[in-house]
Amino acid sequence: MKLTIPTKTLAETITWAARAIPKRPAVPVLTGLLLGADDNKLTVSAFDYEQSATATITAQVAEPGTILVPGRLLAEIVAKLPGKDVELAASDADVTLTCDKAEFTLLLMPAADYPALPETPPAIGAVEAAVFKAAVAQVAPSASKDDTLPMLQAARLDLDGDTMTTAATDRYRIAMRQFTWQPAEVSINAGVNAPARELLGVLKTFPACLLTLGRDPAKGVLAISNDERTVTLRLLDDQFIDYRARVKADDYTTWATLTIKPLVAAIKRVALVAYRSGPVHLAFTAMGVMVSAGDGDTGKASEFVDAKLEGDDISIAFQPNYLLDGLNTIATPTARMGMTKPAKPALLLDTVGDGEESTFRYLVMALRTLS
C-alpha cells in the first residue's frame, strides 16, 4: 500500500474510527484499525463483534492494499502530524508515515486474522442526525446500567409509518419520545432494541446530516450511515415492555403546570439535606408547590415554587435524581405533571403547544412515605 492524503482528513477519520476500538478486546487483533486502499479511496474500519465503524475518504492511491495498524497509537500519531499532507507506505512488516519532516514507522498486525466486518443491511429509511440524537439523549438516561437483563439496557426503536418512537426503562421510570422520519416504505411497522449507551455514543459522532438507517432482522444488526461513514450495532433481544400503555395521560386526575428551571433549582437545593438520596416531597395546592426534604436527624429544607394546579391538592414524593432526570430532558421551558394518588407513579409531559400532542413522556415512580 502507498498513498497520499491530507493530514487533517486522515486525522479526523482515524480518530472517529478509533472510538469503536474495544477497551477490553476479546482478541488482541481487535485493537487494530483496518486500512484498505483502492480506486483513490482509503477505507478505515474498526470492529469488536458488537459494533463496527467504517469510513471511506478520498486519497491519492499509488499502490492498493490492506493493512492492520495498532489503532490507538495511530490515532495519537496522526493527531499530532505537522504538515498538510501525509504519505503512507507499507511493506510486508511495517508502515511508514511521512509528513513534512516527521517520519513514523509502525509494525503491522496480521490483517489475515482480523474478523470479517458485518455487511451493511438494506436501508429502511432516513432521519436527521440532530433529531435522532436529541431523541435518544432524552430516553437514554432511563436505561439501566445493569447487564443482568438486556432489555433494560435498550433504547427501543418502534417504527410505524413516518413516526419513530424511542423508549427506555430501568423499572423505576420510563422515558418515551416520538419524532418523524423518512421511511423507505410508508407501511413499515417494526421494532428493535438497540443498546442505549452505545447508540447515543454513535449518534454523537455524526455531524448534522441526513442519516440512513439499515436493518437486518435475521442477523440482528442496525446500521447508521451518511455518505462517508457507517456504524453497525448488534441489536438486543426483541422483548420489551408495553410502554405505551403505561404512559397514557387519560387516567390522571390532577395536573400541575410547572416552569422547569426554578423547580429543578429548588429540588437540587432542598435535596442537599435528603439523607442518602432520601425523598423530595412536592406538596401541590392552588397557590403552587412546596418542595421539601430532610428529617429531624439530618436537617430540613423547603422552598416554594409557582405552579398551576388543575384538580385536588396532592402531596407526592420522589427519589430526587429520577425526578431531575425527567425534568432535565424535557426540551420545552414548561412541563405538565399528571398525578392520581401519593403512592402512584406520576407522568411528566413536555408542552409543545395548544392542541398538539406531547412528543416526550416520562413516567416516574413515586415513593411511599410515612407522612
N, C-alpha and C positions, 0 to 999 in steps of 0.2 A: 504494500500500500504506500502511495505517495500522493500528497495533496497539499494545496494551499488554501487558507480560509481566513477571513477577517477575525482578529483576536477576540473582539467583543462578541461577535456572533457565536464563536466556539465556546467562550466562557459562559454565556447565558444558557446555551444548550446543555453543556456538560453539567452545570450547576443544577439546572432543572431536572435532568435525568437522575442525577446522583441522589436526589431526595428519595428515590424508590429503592436505594440500596439498603438491605436489611441490617439492623444493628446487631442482631444475633443470627447470622446466616445458618441455614441448615447444612450447607456445604461451603467450603472456602471459596469456590469458584463464583458464588453469588455476590461476592464483594467487588467483582469486576464490572466494568462498563464495556459493552459490546459495540465496537465501531465497525461499520461496514461502508465502504466507498465504492461507488459505481455510477456511471452516467452523470457525472458532475454533481453528485449529491452525496452527502455524508449522513448516515443514519446512526443515531446513538440510542442504545437500549439498556434498560436495567430490569431485573426480574427477581422476584422472591417467592414464586409459586402462588402467592395471594394477590399480588399486584404487579403489573408491568407498566413501564413508561418508555415510549419510543418517540423520538423527534427526528425529523428529516429536514436538512438545511442544504442550501446551495454551496458548493465548493468547487475549486478547480482541481479535478482529479487527473493526475498524470498516470498513476498505476492503481487499478482497483484492488480490493482485497478486504479481508475481515480479520480483526484482531480483538483480543480481550485485554484490557488495561486495568490495573488497580484503580478503582473508581474514585475513592475519596482523595487519594493522593493526586490523581489527575485533576480533579476539581480544584484543589488548593493551588496547583501549579498554574493552570490556565487563568485563574482569577487574578494572578499577580504578574502575568506576562507584560512586557513593556511596550511592544510595538503594535503597529496597525494590522499586520498580517503574521500568521504563524504557519510554518511548514511542518507537516508530519511525514516522516519517512520511516517505514517499518521494515525490519528484516525478519528472519525466522524466530529470533530470540528476543528482540527488543524493538522499541520505537523511540525515535529521536524527535523532539520538538525544538524547532529553531525559531526564535523571534527576536528581531533586532540583533543585539549582541549576546543574548541569553540562549543557552542550549541545555536541554534536559534529556537524559536517556533513561527510559524505564524498562525494566524487564517485563515481558509479556506473560500472561497467564494462558493456560491451554484452552483455546477457543473451542476445540472439539468437545470438551467436557461440559460446555455451557448448555443448559437445558433449552429445548425448543420454545420459543416465545409463543404465547397464545395467539391464534388468528383473531383479527378484528371481526366481531359478529356483524350481521346485517343491521343497517340503520333502521331505527324505528321512529325517528323524529328529531327535532331540533329545539333548543331553548337558549335564551340569552344567558350568558355566563353570570352576569351580575344578579339576575333574578333567581337563578338556581342556587347560587352561592348564598344569597341572603335568606332564602327559604330554609336551606339545610342548616345554616347557622342559627336559625330560630329554634329548631327542634333538637339539634344535636346535644345541647346540654342536658336534655331529659333522657338521653340514652344511658344505660348502665355501663359502668366500667368492670362489672363482674362478668367473667367469661364462663361461668358455670351454666348459663342459659343464653345461648347465642341470640335468641330473639330479642332480648333486652338490650343488646348492643347494636341493634339495627336502626337505620333510618329507612322506614318503609316508604316505598315509592309506588303509589297507585295511579295508573294511567287510565283515564276514562274520557275518550274523545280528546278535546283540546284542553282538558283540565288535568293537571297533575297535582296530587296531594302527597305531601310527605309528613310522616309522623314518627314519634319515638316515645318510649315509656321505660321507666325503671320500677314500675309498680306503685310508686308514690306520687307520680304526676304523669300526665300525657300532654304532649305538645303536638299540634297539628297545624299545617299551613297549606293553603291552596293557592295555585297560580296557573296561568295559562302557558301553553307551549304549542309547538307546531308538530302534530303527529304526522307520520308518513301515511297513515290510514286513519280516517276520521272515526272509524268504528272500533278502534283499538280499545281493549279492556283487559288490562293485565296488572299484576303487582309483583314487586320484587323487594327483597330485604338486602340492602347494601350496608356494609359496616359503617356506622355513622361517623366515627372519628376519621377513618381513612377517606371516606367520601368528602368530608369537609376539607381535609388537608389537600386532597387533589384539586378541588374546585378553587382553592386559594392560589394555586399555581398558574391558573389560566388568566390571561388578560381579558379585558372587556371585548367580547366577541360572541359570535353565534356558535354554540356547541352542538355537535351531532352526537346523539345517543344511539348506541347499538346494544343489542341483547341477544344472547344465545341461551335459551332456557335449558337445552339439553346439557350443555357444558357448565351452566351456572355462572355466566360471565356477563358483566356490564361494561361497555366501552364508552368513553367520553373523549371527544376529539375535536380539534379545529383543523385548519389547513396544514399545520406543521407538526402538531403533537397529538399523541394518542395515549390514553391510560386505560388499562383494563383492571377491573376489580372482580375478585371471586365473590360471588353472592353467598349469603347465608341461606339457611333453610327457609322455605316459603311461609312457615307457620307464623301468624301474628294475631294479636287480639283484634276484636271488633271495636276499634277505637271510635268509629263514627257514632255508634250507639251510646257511647259514654260521654261524648262532648256535645250532645244535643242541648239546645238552650230552652226548649219548650217547658221543661218541668221546674224551672227555677222561679220561686215566688217573690223573692226580694232581689232588687238590683241596685247597685251603687255605681255612680259615675265618678271616676277618680282622675285627678291630674297626676301623672305618673312621677315626675321628678320630685315634688315635695313629699309624696308618700314614700318613695324609695329612701330619700334622705332621712325621714323620720324613723323608718324601720331600722335603718343602719345605726342610728343614734341610740334608740332605746334597746336594741339587741345587745349593746355593749354590756348590759347587766344581766343578760339572759345566761344563766349558768349552763355550760356545756351545750350550747345551741338549744337552750330551752325555748319554749313557745313565745311567740309575739302575739298579743291579743289585739284584735280590731273590734271596737265597740261602735256600731253604726247607729246613729239617730238622725232625725230630721235636720239637726244642726250640723252634722258632719261625722267624722270618725275619730275616736280617741285611740291612739296607738300606745300600747303599754307592754312592759316586760319586767321580769325580775320578781323576787320574793323577799321575805324578811331576812333570809340568810345572806344574800349577796347584794342586796340593794334593789331599788325600784326606779323606774323611769317611765314617763308618759309624755305624749305630745299630741296636740290636737291638729288635725288636718281637715281642710274643707273637702266636702263630698256632697253629692246629691243622692238622696235615697228615695227609691220607689218601693214601697212595701213596709212591712213591720220592722221595728227595731230588732237588731240581732247582734250578738257578740260571738265572735268566732276566733279560733287560734290556729296558727300555722308554725311549722318549722321555718324560721326566717329565710334560710338560704333557698329553700324550694320556692317560697313566695317571691323572693327577689329575682330568681332566675326567670320566672314568668313575666314579671313586670319589666325587667331589663331587656327582654327580647321582643317586646311589643314596639312596633315601628311608629305608631301614632302617639301624639302627646297625651292623649287621654285613653282610659280603658274603662270597660264595664265589668263589674264583678257580680255574678249571679250566685245566690245562696238560698238554701232551704232551711236547714237546721244547723245548730252549732257543731255537731259531730259529723256532718255530711260534707263531702267534697265541694269546693267552690269552683266556679268556671270563670276564667278571665277571657275577655274578648277585646280585640282592637276595635277602634271606632273609625270606620272607613267613610262614613257619610250617611246622611238620611236616606233610608230606603235601600241601602246596599248591605249585602250580607258580609259579615266579618270574614276576613281571609286567614286570621290566626286565632286559634283557640288553645287554651291552656287549662287543663283540669288539675287541681292540686288538692291533695288530701288534707283535711282539717284534723287537728289534734283534739283528743278528749282531755278535758281539764277538770280539776276538782271544783273550781269556782263556777 
